[in-house]
Amino acid sequence: MSLSKTLGLIALLLPLPAVAQQGPQGPSPVTVVVAHAKDVPLTARLPGRIKASIEAEVRPQVSGILRGRLFEEGAPVTQDQPLYKIEDETYQAAVAASKAAVAQAKANRDLAVLEEKRALNLFASNAGSAQNRDSAVATRAAADAAVQAAEAQLKSATIELDRTTIRAPIAGVIGLTQATTGALVAAQQTTALTTIRALDPVYVDVTQSATDILRLTSTPEGRAMRAVGEAGLILADGSAYPMKGRLQAAEPRVEPTTGMVTLRMSFPNPDHILLPGMYVEVDLPQALAKGAFALPQNVVMREPSGGAYVWVVEAGKVAQKPVTVATSSGTDWIVTSGLKEGDQVITSGFQKTGPGAPVAVVPGAVVPAEAQ
């Protein structure tokens, strides 16, 4: 066999180039969501902690030995319900002594009244001196004052006796007791015996920048939404609290060091699910974005400069569209510009494509954006 024929046979037996083996590639498969415009309320998610709407620490107003606890810890209590009993023998004796003092003062006053009348009659008949008359009148006045003082002392002693029964200052749920039977307690002591908290409604104090508040109240829509003030609540486990709250009040000042304003939200809590100290997040409505698009967060990309964009399918090819993202809503980004109704936004498959690359939408993978 000649050399030329041998080389030709070897060439025929060599494998074809890889490109020739693969042949022409088809469009890359992608999945998409269809963008639909709608009016989307914009919210700010603000962290905070639950606070009781009313909280009262219970302290004794008189001193003595605790003789009994009259409530169940952790249970609801009503206003003026007896909570503790302090030994009252000393206070009963003080009341008895005060009653006796009142009786004595009244007897002295009765005698002073008789002597005053006698002195006045004698002076009128020129049988008594003006000095005796004046002295009798003054004695009568002093006796009247003594009765008033004795009655005031009796009232004070009665109040002290009543305070040996410590009562609930407010209605709410009572906490654990910090004192046991037999303990010595003192009037106005530093340590509270227990604490009562009103848990329906509860408050959440959050802070928001004064700049955001000014921007919110600069539009009629923002002022209207702030006036309504309805807010959602996200619990620590990520679940949504089923009942809506409202804006209760705003601190009428800006914190100079932070530029923040404190907002107080009120939430109904009939089942006492929300407890003081619990970490929560408040979804506070800020404005209404008209004609906005809610897109899954994973479809919105970021450029090194920070600009946002999405990949869309246009005429069977990939196109990049810059978009404006206003805020987040749950697992979505709220896009206020850059898209039009019906745009097919690529959700998966774009990793293997680029601008201008042909793509094919996978059948059954076209999902309306609001269904995400």
C-alpha positions as CSV (number, residue, x, y, z in Angstrom):
1,M,0.0,0.0,0.0
2,S,1.4,3.4,-0.9
3,L,2.1,6.1,1.7
4,S,-0.7,8.4,0.5
5,K,-3.3,5.7,0.7
6,T,-2.2,4.7,4.2
7,L,-2.5,8.3,5.4
8,G,-5.9,8.7,3.9
9,L,-7.1,5.5,5.7
10,I,-5.8,6.8,9.0
11,A,-7.6,10.1,8.5
12,L,-10.9,8.3,7.9
13,L,-10.5,6.3,11.2
14,L,-9.8,9.4,13.4
15,P,-12.8,10.7,15.6
16,L,-14.7,13.7,14.3
17,P,-14.2,17.1,16.1
18,A,-16.3,17.6,19.2
19,V,-18.4,20.4,17.7
20,A,-19.2,18.2,14.7
21,Q,-20.3,15.4,17.0
22,Q,-22.6,17.7,19.1
23,G,-24.4,19.3,16.2
24,P,-26.4,22.5,16.5
25,Q,-27.8,23.3,20.0
26,G,-31.5,24.1,20.6
27,P,-32.9,26.9,22.9
28,S,-32.2,26.6,26.6
29,P,-35.2,25.7,28.7
30,V,-36.3,28.3,31.3
31,T,-39.2,28.8,33.7
32,V,-40.9,32.1,34.1
33,V,-43.5,34.1,36.0
34,V,-45.8,36.5,34.2
35,A,-45.8,40.0,35.7
36,H,-49.2,41.4,36.5
37,A,-49.6,45.0,37.8
38,K,-51.6,45.7,40.9
39,D,-51.9,48.2,43.7
40,V,-49.6,47.0,46.4
41,P,-49.5,48.4,50.0
42,L,-45.9,49.2,50.9
43,T,-45.0,48.3,54.5
44,A,-42.1,48.8,56.8
45,R,-41.1,45.9,59.0
46,L,-40.1,47.3,62.4
47,P,-38.8,45.2,65.3
48,G,-40.1,45.7,68.8
49,R,-41.1,43.9,72.0
50,I,-44.5,43.3,73.5
51,K,-45.5,45.5,76.5
52,A,-48.5,45.3,78.8
53,S,-50.9,48.1,78.2
54,I,-51.1,48.7,82.0
55,E,-48.6,47.4,84.5
56,A,-48.8,47.9,88.3
57,E,-46.4,46.7,90.9
58,V,-48.1,45.7,94.2
59,R,-46.5,47.0,97.4
60,P,-47.7,47.2,101.0
61,Q,-48.8,50.6,102.3
62,V,-48.5,49.5,106.0
63,S,-45.9,47.4,107.8
64,G,-46.5,44.0,109.4
65,I,-46.3,40.2,109.1
66,L,-48.0,38.6,106.1
67,R,-50.7,36.3,107.3
68,G,-51.8,34.9,103.9
69,R,-51.8,35.1,100.1
70,L,-55.3,35.3,98.7
71,F,-54.8,34.8,94.9
72,E,-53.6,32.1,92.5
73,E,-50.3,33.0,90.8
74,G,-50.6,33.6,87.0
75,A,-54.4,33.9,87.2
76,P,-56.6,36.8,86.2
77,V,-57.6,39.2,89.0
78,T,-60.2,42.0,89.2
79,Q,-59.6,45.5,90.4
80,D,-59.8,45.8,94.3
81,Q,-59.6,42.0,94.6
82,P,-57.9,41.0,97.9
83,L,-54.4,39.7,97.3
84,Y,-52.6,39.6,100.7
85,K,-53.5,39.9,104.4
86,I,-51.2,41.6,106.9
87,E,-51.7,41.0,110.6
88,D,-54.1,43.7,111.8
89,E,-54.3,43.5,115.6
90,T,-52.2,46.6,116.2
91,Y,-54.3,48.5,113.6
92,Q,-57.5,47.4,115.2
93,A,-56.3,48.7,118.5
94,A,-55.4,52.0,116.9
95,V,-59.0,52.3,115.5
96,A,-60.4,51.5,118.9
97,A,-58.2,54.2,120.6
98,S,-59.2,56.7,117.9
99,K,-62.9,56.0,118.5
100,A,-62.4,56.6,122.2
101,A,-60.6,59.9,121.5
102,V,-63.5,61.0,119.4
103,A,-66.0,60.3,122.1
104,Q,-63.9,62.2,124.7
105,A,-63.5,65.1,122.3
106,K,-67.3,65.3,121.8
107,A,-67.9,65.2,125.5
108,N,-65.5,68.1,126.1
109,R,-67.2,70.0,123.3
110,D,-70.6,69.4,124.9
111,L,-69.3,70.9,128.2
112,A,-67.7,73.8,126.3
113,V,-71.0,74.5,124.6
114,L,-72.8,74.7,128.0
115,E,-70.2,76.9,129.5
116,E,-70.3,79.2,126.5
117,K,-74.1,79.6,126.8
118,R,-73.8,80.4,130.5
119,A,-71.1,83.0,129.9
120,L,-73.1,84.6,127.2
121,N,-76.2,84.8,129.4
122,L,-74.3,86.2,132.3
123,F,-72.7,88.9,130.1
124,A,-76.1,89.8,128.6
125,S,-77.5,90.4,132.1
126,N,-74.4,92.4,133.2
127,A,-73.6,89.7,135.7
128,G,-70.5,88.4,133.8
129,S,-67.4,89.9,132.4
130,A,-66.4,90.2,128.8
131,Q,-63.2,88.3,129.6
132,N,-65.2,85.3,130.8
133,R,-67.4,85.5,127.8
134,D,-64.5,85.6,125.4
135,S,-62.7,82.7,127.2
136,A,-65.8,80.5,127.0
137,V,-66.2,81.2,123.3
138,A,-62.6,80.3,122.6
139,T,-62.9,77.2,124.7
140,R,-65.9,76.2,122.6
141,A,-64.0,76.8,119.4
142,A,-61.1,74.7,120.6
143,A,-63.4,71.9,121.6
144,D,-64.9,71.9,118.0
145,A,-61.3,71.7,116.6
146,A,-60.4,68.9,118.9
147,V,-63.4,66.9,117.7
148,Q,-62.4,67.4,114.1
149,A,-58.8,66.3,114.9
150,A,-60.0,63.2,116.7
151,E,-62.3,62.3,113.8
152,A,-59.5,62.8,111.3
153,Q,-57.3,60.5,113.4
154,L,-60.0,57.9,113.5
155,K,-60.3,58.1,109.7
156,S,-56.6,57.7,109.3
157,A,-56.5,54.7,111.6
158,T,-59.4,53.1,109.7
159,I,-57.6,53.6,106.4
160,E,-54.5,52.0,107.9
161,L,-56.6,49.1,109.1
162,D,-58.1,48.7,105.7
163,R,-54.7,48.7,104.1
164,T,-53.8,45.5,106.0
165,T,-55.7,43.8,103.2
166,I,-53.6,44.5,100.1
167,R,-55.9,44.7,97.0
168,A,-55.3,44.7,93.3
169,P,-54.9,48.3,92.0
170,I,-55.9,47.2,88.4
171,A,-57.5,44.3,86.6
172,G,-55.2,42.0,84.7
173,V,-53.1,38.9,85.0
174,I,-51.1,38.6,88.2
175,G,-47.5,37.3,88.3
176,L,-45.6,35.2,90.8
177,T,-45.5,36.3,94.4
178,Q,-42.2,37.6,95.8
179,A,-43.2,37.2,99.5
180,T,-44.5,34.2,101.5
181,T,-46.7,33.9,104.5
182,G,-44.8,34.9,107.6
183,A,-42.6,37.5,105.9
184,L,-42.2,40.9,107.3
185,V,-43.2,43.6,104.9
186,A,-42.8,47.4,105.2
187,A,-44.7,50.3,103.8
188,Q,-43.5,51.5,100.4
189,Q,-40.7,48.9,100.4
190,T,-38.5,48.8,97.3
191,T,-39.3,45.2,96.3
192,A,-42.8,44.6,94.9
193,L,-44.8,41.7,96.3
194,T,-46.1,40.9,92.8
195,T,-46.9,42.6,89.5
196,I,-50.3,42.8,87.6
197,R,-50.3,43.3,83.9
198,A,-53.2,44.1,81.6
199,L,-52.7,41.9,78.5
200,D,-55.7,42.9,76.3
201,P,-54.7,44.9,74.4
202,V,-50.9,44.9,74.4
203,Y,-48.5,47.5,73.1
204,V,-45.5,47.3,70.8
205,D,-43.1,50.3,70.8
206,V,-41.2,50.6,67.5
207,T,-38.9,53.3,66.1
208,Q,-38.9,54.8,62.6
209,S,-36.7,57.5,61.2
210,A,-38.2,60.9,61.0
211,T,-37.2,61.1,57.3
212,D,-39.4,58.1,56.5
213,I,-42.3,59.6,58.4
214,L,-41.9,62.9,56.6
215,R,-41.9,61.1,53.2
216,L,-44.9,59.0,54.2
217,T,-47.0,62.0,55.3
218,S,-46.0,64.1,52.3
219,T,-48.6,62.3,50.0
220,P,-52.4,62.1,50.4
221,E,-52.2,58.3,50.1
222,G,-49.6,58.1,52.8
223,R,-51.5,60.3,55.1
224,A,-54.7,58.3,54.5
225,M,-52.9,55.0,55.3
226,R,-51.3,56.4,58.4
227,A,-54.7,57.7,59.6
228,V,-56.1,54.1,59.3
229,G,-52.9,52.8,60.9
230,E,-53.8,49.1,60.6
231,A,-50.7,47.0,61.1
232,G,-49.7,43.3,61.0
233,L,-47.6,41.5,63.5
234,I,-44.9,38.8,62.8
235,L,-44.1,36.5,65.7
236,A,-40.6,35.3,66.6
237,D,-41.2,32.0,64.8
238,G,-42.0,33.8,61.6
239,S,-45.7,33.2,61.7
240,A,-48.2,36.0,61.3
241,Y,-50.4,37.0,64.2
242,P,-54.0,36.6,63.1
243,M,-55.3,39.9,64.5
244,K,-54.5,43.3,63.1
245,G,-53.3,46.2,65.3
246,R,-53.4,49.9,64.9
247,L,-51.2,52.9,65.6
248,Q,-52.0,54.0,69.1
249,A,-49.8,57.1,69.4
250,A,-46.5,58.6,68.3
251,E,-43.9,60.3,70.6
252,P,-44.1,64.0,69.8
253,R,-40.4,64.4,69.5
254,V,-37.4,63.1,67.5
255,E,-34.5,61.5,69.4
256,P,-31.6,63.9,68.6
257,T,-28.9,61.2,68.6
258,T,-30.6,58.7,66.3
259,G,-33.2,60.8,64.4
260,M,-35.8,58.2,65.3
261,V,-39.4,58.6,66.4
262,T,-41.1,56.1,68.8
263,L,-44.4,54.7,67.6
264,R,-46.8,52.8,69.9
265,M,-48.8,50.1,68.3
266,S,-51.8,48.4,70.0
267,F,-52.9,44.8,69.3
268,P,-55.9,42.9,70.6
269,N,-54.8,39.9,72.7
270,P,-58.0,38.2,74.0
271,D,-56.3,34.8,74.3
272,H,-53.1,36.2,75.9
273,I,-50.9,34.7,73.2
274,L,-48.7,37.9,73.2
275,L,-46.7,38.2,76.4
276,P,-44.6,41.1,77.6
277,G,-41.0,40.9,76.5
278,M,-41.8,38.8,73.4
279,Y,-39.8,39.8,70.3
280,V,-42.0,40.6,67.3
281,E,-41.9,42.6,64.1
282,V,-44.6,45.1,63.1
283,D,-45.6,45.4,59.4
284,L,-46.6,49.1,59.3
285,P,-48.3,50.3,56.1
286,Q,-46.4,53.2,54.5
287,A,-47.9,54.0,51.1
288,L,-49.8,52.4,48.2
289,A,-47.7,51.6,45.2
290,K,-50.1,51.8,42.2
291,G,-49.5,49.5,39.3
292,A,-46.6,47.7,41.0
293,F,-45.3,44.1,40.5
294,A,-44.7,41.6,43.2
295,L,-41.8,39.3,42.1
296,P,-40.1,36.4,44.0
297,Q,-36.9,37.8,45.5
298,N,-34.7,35.2,43.8
299,V,-35.5,36.6,40.3
300,V,-34.2,40.1,41.1
301,M,-30.4,40.4,40.5
302,R,-28.0,43.1,41.6
303,E,-25.3,44.8,39.7
304,P,-22.0,45.7,41.4
305,S,-23.2,49.3,41.5
306,G,-26.3,48.2,43.4
307,G,-28.8,48.6,40.6
308,A,-31.5,45.9,40.3
309,Y,-32.4,44.0,37.1
310,V,-34.3,40.9,36.0
311,W,-34.0,38.5,33.0
312,V,-37.1,38.4,30.8
313,V,-38.0,36.5,27.6
314,E,-38.6,38.7,24.6
315,A,-39.3,37.1,21.2
316,G,-37.8,33.9,22.4
317,K,-34.5,35.4,23.6
318,V,-33.1,36.5,26.9
319,A,-33.2,40.3,27.7
320,Q,-32.0,42.1,30.7
321,K,-34.3,44.8,32.2
322,P,-33.3,47.2,34.9
323,V,-36.0,47.6,37.5
324,T,-36.8,49.8,40.6
325,V,-37.4,47.9,43.8
326,A,-39.4,49.8,46.4
327,T,-39.4,47.4,49.3
328,S,-40.0,43.8,50.3
329,S,-43.3,42.1,51.1
330,G,-42.9,38.7,52.6
331,T,-40.8,36.7,50.1
332,D,-41.4,39.1,47.3
333,W,-39.8,42.3,46.0
334,I,-42.2,45.1,45.1
335,V,-41.1,46.5,41.7
336,T,-42.4,49.9,40.9
337,S,-40.9,50.5,37.4
338,G,-39.0,48.7,34.7
339,L,-41.6,46.1,33.8
340,K,-44.8,46.1,31.8
341,E,-48.0,44.0,32.1
342,G,-47.4,40.4,30.8
343,D,-43.6,40.4,30.9
344,Q,-42.2,36.9,31.3
345,V,-39.6,37.1,34.0
346,I,-37.2,34.2,34.1
347,T,-37.1,32.3,37.5
348,S,-34.8,29.4,36.6
349,G,-32.5,28.4,33.8
350,F,-31.0,31.9,33.3
351,Q,-27.7,30.7,34.8
352,K,-26.9,28.9,31.5
353,T,-27.9,31.7,29.2
354,G,-27.0,35.3,28.5
355,P,-28.4,38.4,26.9
356,G,-29.7,37.6,23.4
357,A,-29.5,33.8,23.9
358,P,-32.5,31.8,22.5
359,V,-34.6,30.2,25.2
360,A,-37.7,28.0,25.3
361,V,-40.2,28.4,28.1
362,V,-40.9,25.0,29.7
363,P,-44.5,24.0,29.2
364,G,-46.5,24.3,32.5
365,A,-43.8,26.6,34.1
366,V,-45.5,29.9,33.3
367,V,-46.9,31.0,36.7
368,P,-48.6,34.4,37.4
369,A,-46.5,36.4,39.7
370,E,-49.2,36.9,42.3
371,A,-49.4,33.1,42.7
372,Q,-45.9,32.8,44.0
